[in-house]
Amino acid sequence: MRQKRLAKRITLRKFAEIVGVSPTYLSQIEQGNCDPPTTERVQKMAEFLRENADELTALAGRVPVDLPAIIQRQPASIAEFLREASGLSPDEIQAMTRRARELKSKSRVIEG
């Protein structure tokens, strides 16, 4: 987080103010001296830094807030899908993501 903040030339105090935390707390987060921030705070940080919120959330050791509900709707299928996708390259995963979008789009047309 610190490197991303510094790359944007944002002071610790300014970033803490924007995120709504104390500079001391933010410093502790950046140094890894305390528990990672909540997913909501990470989301706010990511938005301000114009970074991918999912990536920053993972770096914080957390799971994006929408994923547990998605997994709980189809736990066996989603778990199987993730296990099979594990080890694929980023390009292969992107191809699968595009295909999933196509399938969703087609099913909406059929339903609508």
Secondary structure, DSSP 4 states (H G I P E B T S, - for coil): -HHHHHHTT--HHHHHHHHTS-HHHHHHHHHT-SPPPPHHHHHHHHHHHT--HHHHHHHTT---TTHHHHHHHSHHHHHHHHHHHTT--HHHHHHHHHHHHHHHHHHHHHH-
